[in-house]
């Protein structure tokens, strides 16, 4: 009899966790990318402070000095999200519509070569840019823990490489 009660309790606990409400989770971590003329991405951590506001921190770093034209690339972003609408569909999928604003930094070390007779010339430059982005997104949460946010808007960089344009992004994160 004890084994039956323990087994039934485990089955109910697992079934409840599979179909729980993912909107109640306050933390998320995973990978993200937002593509524009110059994309940013990396590892992202989100903390939801309330049903209305959350913040995300993203970081990326790359270094390889063996033949790459951009041997160093790094970025850091901070994003604030404001929930506009949220809903749960049949206790399996949760979603929320949000508006976001993001600021950050990107740094790229660029290396190129100018070939002229009789010798070649190496050209090196460090690009330091601030970035800003605004837009909207949808965060789909499957089985209470798998978050797949999709977002779109406009992103700009300045002062070294000034540009503004449409951006789109996606992430894959674990929430708890």
PAGU-190677 format. One record per residue: y negated, x negated, z of N, C-alpha, C, O, CB in turn. Coordinates in steps of 0.001 Angstrom, whole numbers, plus 500000, padded with zeros to 6 digits. Glycine has a CB too. Example, Ala and Ser with C-alpha at 12.3 -4.5 7.8 and 13.67 -1.06 7.14 Angstrom:
<atoms>
505690486810507800504500487700507800503300486800507800503319485764508465504473488692509046
502250487150507080501060486330507140499970487100507870498862486591508039500598485916505725
</atoms>
This chain:
<atoms>
501203499183500000500000500000500000498737499142500000497764499463499317500000500928501202
498754498026500784497603497138500825497284496582499443496122496511499044497849496000501803
498334496186498715498129495605497386497502496613496435496662496250495611499456495103496814
497894497850496539497328498893495685495844499109495993495040499265495073498103500209495865
495480499118497261494075499299497651493234498107497182492130498290496668493955499470499190
493755496889497360493031495689496918492880495692495404491803495388494891493762494406497380
493941496030494681493876496072493219492891497133492740492126496883491809495263496344492631
492895498300493355491965499364492965490524498957493254489628499244492461492303500672493702
490296498292494381488947497825494714488462496797493701487310496853493270488917497225496126
489316495866493317488942494858492317488641495484490958487675495104490297490057493826492169
489460496436490544489228497101489257487909497859489269487156497790488298490383498060488927
487613498575490335486350499307490432485146498362490473484109498648489875486355500197491673
485285497240491177484182496274491242483921495653489879482769495512489471484488495176492268
484986495280489171484819494697487833484263495710486853483381495384486059486148494157487316
484766496937486896484255497972485987482793498262486284482009498476485360485088499264486106
482420498273487536481020498509487893480116497383487427478985497628487010480883498682489392
480603496153487493479768495032487056479663494972485539478656494497485014480327493716487587
480683495444484820480600495447483358479588496455482848478956496231481816481958495740482757
479432497543483546478552498600483066477369498842483995476868499963484090479332499876482896
476926497799484675475764497924485561474485497821484746474524497556483544475790496838486668
473377498026485391472087498011484724471540496590484695471202496038485742471099498961485425
471447495991483511470945494638483360469461494506483608468961493391483759471255494145482010
468736495622483654467294495563483913466989495207485361465848494871485681466644496892483565
467984495275486247467775494933487649467828493429487902467425492973488972468805495626488502
468317492652486937468415491203487111467025490576487108466155490982486338469288490578486004
466824489590487967465501488972488121465396487588487487464284487086487326465158488871489581
466504486954487123466496485601486581467262485546485273468200486315485063467090484613487585
466859484627484384467583484401483135467385482949482721466322482370482941467098485375482011
468417482368482122468318481008481602469137480909480326470208481506480214468801479968482650
468624480149479363469330479979478102468496479216477097467572478489477461469721481321477534
468833479389475815468149478699474724467245479666473986467531480861473905469161478064473754
466131479135473437465212479967472674464606479167471535464570477938471574464109480532473578
464136479867470533463382479255469446462380480288468936462709481463468777464330478758468294
461155479832468682460125480659468060459662479896466834459095478808466942458923480974469051
459907480472465674459616479781464433458315480222463805458038481415463679460725479983463468
457529479254463419456304479443462651456236478235461717457277477686461358455001479567463590
455038477807461315454924476593460506455587475424461228456338474659460624453439476271460202
455307475291462508455998474340463379456664475140464482455994475859465223455013473262463969
457966475022464593458728475810465571458730475131466934458621473909467040460173476021465086
458858475954467978459091475454469332460365476116469834460723477214469408457866475750470291
461029475443470728462275475973471261462784475069472354462105474124472756463327476129470159
463972475353472835464591474532473865465278475376474904465853476420474595463567473647474523
465216474920476143465803475638477272464712476490477902463581476036478075466430474652478320
465054477720478244464066478650478779464585479293480061465744479701480142463717479731477737
463711479377481057464012480067482308463030481216482464461828481037482266463939479093483531
463533482399482817462679483569483046462838484042484479463941484050485026463021484713482057
461721484437485081461724485058486409460951486359486314459769486365485970461101484109487497
461628487476486622460977488789486641460494489054488056461285489099488999461948489924486155
459187489227488191458596489463489499458583490941489861458601491299491038457192488913489539
458553491797488847458574493242489075459088493893487791459443493204486835457141493795489474
459123495212487780459515495915486560458461495782485468458730496085484306459766497384486858
457271495334485831456167495243484885455927493832484355455600493680483178454920495745485531
456076492796485177455658491448484793456767490419485003457484490448486003454425491042485583
456888489514484039457785488360484177457118487153483532456177487286482749459186488641483525
457620485988483873457117484760483274458298483902482826459361483907483447456214483983484273
458087483167481738459124482309481175458575480891481037457412480690480691459615482851479800
459429479924481313459093478514481148460094477911480173461304478059480349459104477752482521
459591477229479143460456476601478158460157475124478035459003474710478142460305477275476812
461193474318477810461019472872477669461984472356476600463109472837476467461257472142479032
461507471363475844462307470737474806461890469280474692460701468973474780462147471474473447
462848468375474497462550466968474265463616466375473359464804466666473504462467466187475599
463176465535472416464081464862471484463575463446471259462384463242471022464188465639470131
464475462462471331464121461082471018465299460412470344466413460429470867463703460307472290
465057459817469175466051459018468469465288458096467535464696458548466555467083459919467683
465300456822467833464487455856467093465239455188465950464795454153465454463973454802468032
466340455736465528467126455075464476467002455808463150467929456495462721468599454986464883
465856455659462507465705456133461142465088457505460951464886457915459808466991456133460520
464783458228462003464178459538461847462695459409461512462026458495461995464370460369463116
462184460312460694460756460284460382459917460778461563458749460410461687460469461136459143
460502461605462427459855462037463667460767461637464829461560462456465294459576463595463664
460668460383465308461621459921466332461425460550467708462323460479468547461521458436466466
460264461167467955460020461800469251459373463155469029458450463291468225459127460907470154
459869464163469753459329465515469677459542466160471042460646466112471585460012466354468526
458494466761471598458603467415472903457696468633472941456672468677472260458243466437474047
458079469624473743457232470799473926457472471394475304458544471251475892457502471851472827
456443472063475799456503472789477062455717474080476868454583474043476392455930471932478263
456300475221477229455627476503477047455699477329478330456642477214479112456251477282475873
454686478156478521454638479140479605454289480475478962453315480578478216453588478739480732
455084481489479252454908482799478622454883483888479682455738483922480567456030483073477599
453911484767479590453855485939480448454241487175479655453742487382478549452456486103481060
455124487998480209455598489213479548455190490437480362455282490440481590457134489174479360
454740491470479663454372492734480290455249493838479704455168494129478511452855493050480080
456078494447480533456998495480480070456224496743479708455433497248480504458062495788481145
456463497248478492455826498468478022456756499674478140456309500789478408455375498299476582
458066499439477936459052500521478001460411499893478238460702498820477708459050501391476690
461251500554479035462624500081479235463567501270479324463179502365479733462731499207480510
464823501028478929465796502108478884467204501529478959467430500374478598465620502954477603
468143502336479427469556501976479445470312502996478620470113504202478774470113501906480899
471186502508477737471934503380476845473391503409477265474089502400477162471799502919475383
473854504550477736475242504796478140475788503734479091476970503397479024476122504869476918
474945503203479973475337502220480988475981500967480405476664500245481131476286502852481963
475785500686479117476379499499478501475329498538477976475504497322478039477302499904477375
474244499081477462473198498250476873471865498657477486471506499834477513473167498390475314
471147497666477974469794497885478478468829497243477494469159496249476846469611497298479925
467653497808477388466650497202476514465269497442477102465039498376477870466742497774475073
464367496563476710462981496738477110462081496239475996462395495272475302462682495997478435
460965496917475842459920496534474906458851495841475726458444496352476770459343497774474114
458385494673475265457386493941476033456336493328475121456594493041473952458050492855476871
455157493137475674454090492377475022454062491014475704454289490913476910452679493118475118
453782489967474930453778488636475523452550487839475106451925488106474079455039487885475135
452230486870475921451217485873475633451774484523476055452266484381477174449870486192476361
451702483521475169452291482223475454451271481120475200450497481185474245453550482001474603
451279480122476048450497478905475856451435477722476078452461477840476748449256478850476830
451061476583475502451924475424475679451375474175475031450234474130474571453276475710475132
452221473164475011451895471850474458453043471395473567454211471587473905451625470811475590
452712470794472434453701470136471588453206468737471267452024468528470992453964470947470284
454118467790471307453803466416470953454850465884470000456048466000470261453712465533472203
454408465296468890455317464749467888454822463368467477453651463188467142455426465693466652
455715462413467506455419461071467016455933460993465584457135461107465344456070459958467928
455032460800464644455383460824463222455357459403462662454441458628462938454410461742462428
456367459082461880456463457769461248456713457966459756457608458715459364457597456909461898
455931457302458938456143457341457484455870455959456918455313455092457591455227458413456800
456273455769455669456106454478455004455362454682453698455607455644452970457473453796454753
454461453774453414453736453776452149454216452561451370454041451421451800452169453751452364
454819452822450226455392451741449433454410451328448349454075452117447466456741452166448812
453959450104448422453058449542447420453444448081447217453870447410448156451552449680447854
453298447602446016453631446210445726452556445302446295451385445660446171453786445982444205
452825444231446870454114443564447035454830443921448340455970443494448523453917442081446969
454219444683449258454875444993450530454652446459450920453730447111450430454353444062451643
455513446963451812455369448339452283454592448357453599454528447361454321456759449008452460
454012449503453885453195449654455084453741450817455916453958451911455396451697449888454715
453959450572457206454430451613458114453216452334458695452286451696459189455326451013459251
453230453689458633452152454516459168452724455334460317453695456071460145451530455444458062
452109455197461499452579455903462680451419456690463289450288456206463349453182454913463713
451720457917463743450686458756464340451324459681465374452418460208465172449937459578463251
450614459862466482451044460807467512450234462080467356449003462042467358450875460207468947
450927463220467219450280464530467102450389465235468451451495465530468903450932465394465959
449266465506469093449217466254470353448519467575470086447360467598469671448480465445471479
449218468669470321448670469993470028448882470949471192449915470926471861449304470564468764
447894471777471411448060472937472271448544474071471387448258474084470189446726473311473021
449258475007471945449690476154471156449436477423471931449441477438473162451175476042470778
449214478484471188449007479807471781449684480830470884449673480701469660447478480132471957
450274481846471500450975482883470742450841484215471470450860484259472700452475482513470543
450707485294470715450693486651471258451540487535470355451647487293469153449232487204471378
452143488568470951452939489478470150453752490432471006453432490688472166453850488703469244
454818490953470398455696491927471036457139491474470898457465490639470055455505493332470422
458001492040471742459406491695471664460287492780472233459830493685472931459663490406472379
461580492666471911462621493556472423463656492691473112464135491720472527463268494421471280
464008493023474339465035492295475078466235493220475231466154494245475906464507491808476476
467349492854474601468590493622474689469512492913475669469773491719475524469273493781473283
470011493650476677470884493078477690472230493794477599472325494999477828470260493207479127
473260493033477262474612493569477092475462493226478309475422492100478804475267493015475801
476233494202478792477182494021479892476539493372481111477170492561481788478356493184479431
475295493721481392474576493343482597474140491878482649473352491526483527475421493637483771
474615491004481748474305489585481901473907488863480611473312487789480697475475488900482486
474195489381479453473905488688478198472602489222477615472553490346477115475071488858477184
471548488412477680470223488811477211469946488193475849470104486987475662469135488396478224
469525489037474887469174488587473544467789489143473207467684490216472612470247489046472487
466722488422473580465384488892473227465006488474471806465294487360471370464354488355474224
464363489380471109463833489138469768462343489414469845461933490481470302464542490038468669
461526488462469402460083488660469494459387488211468220459898487386467463459518487907470693
458203488779468004457417488462466817455946488589467156455572489325468069457790489386465629
455124487879466431453690487903466695452982486865465855453368486602464716453405487666468176
451940486275466424451177485228465763451098484020466678450956484155467893449762485724465381
451193482818466074451133481594466846450202480614466150450180480527464923452539480984467031
449439479884466940448539478875466401448617477591467189448917477592468383447119479385466386
448339476480466500448274475174467147446925474536466852446311474807465820449431474258466671
446471473693467758445210472983467599445188471836468599445966471938469547443985473937467801
444440470800468529443390470417467597443873469488466481443227469429465435442277469756468347
445007468744466661445423467777465641445873468426464343445518467959463261446535466924466174
446638469483464439447151470185463265446780471659463366447643472476463686448693470011463135
445522472032463106445125473432463299445790474353462275445741474111461069443600473567463208
446409475412462790447055476405461939447327477664462748447528477608463961448367475849461334
447331478792462064447637480086462670448507480837461684448241480826460482446332480898463024
449543481489462182450405482248461289451386483117462044451442483101463274451151481320460376
452160483878461280453178484775461817454294483953462438454629482878461939453734485709460714
454870484452463523456008483776464149457073484807464528456773485977464765455554482973465403
458285484355464576459412485171465010460329484342465856460501483148465608460168485757463819
460923484955466856461768484188467752462969484952468248463019486181468185460979483722468907
463941484201468743465148484779469311465638483846470416465349482649470403466249484996468214
466371484397471357466927483614472452468302484162472798468639485295472454465993483638473693
469070483361473468470368483754474006470417483238475433470418482030475667471568483192473138
470457484182476407470332483793477804471351484524478678471867485581478316468917484071478302
471620483931479829472439484560480861471522485055481952470682484296482437473503483577481429
471656486310482355470799486880483397471612487150484655472807487443484603470125488180482902
470923487043485788471546487373487072470522487898488038470858488231489174472247486161487668
</atoms>
